[in-house]
Amino acid sequence: MNNEWQVTNLELSKRLKELNFKQDSLWYWIFDDGVEQVYQTEYGAIYDQARQPEWILTQLSKENMPTQEELEHISAYTVAESWDILPNEIDNGKGNYFKTIEGQRGGYKSVTGEWLFEIQGTMLLSERLAKMLIYLAENNLIKGLTNE
């Protein structure tokens, strides 16, 4: 399976960052500016050719994470990370709704079957979960899960 299918896509990852979600993930979108790089080795200099600027999906550890000034990076949450970030239950004052995935639908649903909201479509599960996080943040239904 393609790694990009298992994490939030670049567009949704950028939106999650804009909403101030913690930038802490197993995978990251890294912006490669395409500038020629020179690496010094014990055998001399190695030149990495200049190329088109692009976003690259990569796996980095906290120890190897560049600063934002060195290299722009954005968390690409895995399905498991997004699922863990989503609260299991939401009380909107009118009732309790539970985190639910049913086929091509995801959202929060009451025990009576009423949806607080649902995200539908044939999109990847990683995208559906990211859209659920975005909905919750934009509608002030989650607190304490961001950098604020």
N, C-alpha and C positions, 0 to 999 in steps of 0.2 A: 504494500500500500504506500502511496506517495505521502511523504511527511507533510506536505502542504495540505493534505486532506484531514490531517489529525490535529491541526492547530488553527487558531483564528487567522483569517486572511489579513493581508496588509491593511486594507481599508477599515475593517472592523477593529483591528489592533490599534490603528491610529485613533479611532473614535474612543476606544476604551482609555487610551492614554489622555486624550483631551478631557475625559470625564474624571481624570485624576485617579484611575485605578493604579494600585501598586505595580511598579515595573519589576516584577520578580517572577520569573518563569524558567522552565527548562529550556525553552526555545526562544529565540529572538529574531526579529527582522533587523538587519544591520544595513546601514546605507554605505555602500561602496562608492566613493566619489569618482572612481576610475582613474585617479592620478597615479602615475608611475611610482612604484615603491622600490626602495633599495634596502635590502636586508644584508647585514654583515654576518658572515659565517667564518668559521676557522679557515675555510678555503678561499675566502675573498668575498667580494660583493656579488649578490644575486639581484638581478633586475627583474621586477615584475612589470610587464608591459602595461602601458596605459590602455584603458578600455572605456566603454560606455558606462556612465554612472547608473547604478541600479540598486534595488533592495534585494538582499540575499537572506534566506532563511538559514539560521545556523544555531548550533547548540553550544552554549557557553556556560562555564561555571562561574560562580560569584568571584572566585579568585582571579579569573582571566577576563573579567568584564571590563571593557574600556569605559572611561568616563564619557559623558555626553559630549564633552569638548573634544575628546579624541576621535570618537566615532559615534554617530547618532544611532541609537538602538531603541527598539520598541518590543515589549513583551508580546510573544505569540503564544497565547495560552493553549495548552492541550485540552482535549475534551475533559480529561479527569480534573485538571486544574480549574476549568470553568465550572464544572459540576460542583466542585468543593467550595468555590467562592459563592455560588448561588445559595441563599438561605433556604433551608428545608421548608420553612413555613413563613407566611406573611399574614399579619393581622392588619387589615386596612381600616379597622374601626367598625366595619359592617359584618365582619366574619373572618374566619381563618381559611387561607388558601395554601395549597401544598404544591411544591415543585413537581411537575409532571411532564413526562415525555410519552406520547402515544403515537406510534407510527411516524407520520410526517408533521406532527404537531408538538409543540412544547409551550410551556407557560406555567401558570399557577391556577389550580382548580380546587374548588371546595369539595367536601365529601358528598354534597348533593349534586355534583356534576356541573356547577356553574363556574365558568372561566372568569377569573379576574382579568386576565389577558391571555392571548395565545398567539404564537408565532407559527405560521403555516408555510408549507412549501416543500419542494424537493431538495432544498439546500442541504448541505452537509451538516451533520450534528454539531460540529465545532462552530459553524456559523449560526445555527439556531440558538445554541447556548450563549454565544456572544451577544446576539440580539436580545436575548432575555436579560442579560446583565445591563445592556444599554437602556432597555425599557425601564428597568427598576431604578437605575441611576437618574434618568431623565425625569422620572415621575416621583422622585424622592421617596422611594419605597425601601431603600437600603441605606444603612448608616454604618460607619465604622469599617467599611471594607476598602476605603480608598486612602490616598496619601494625606487627606485633609486632617 
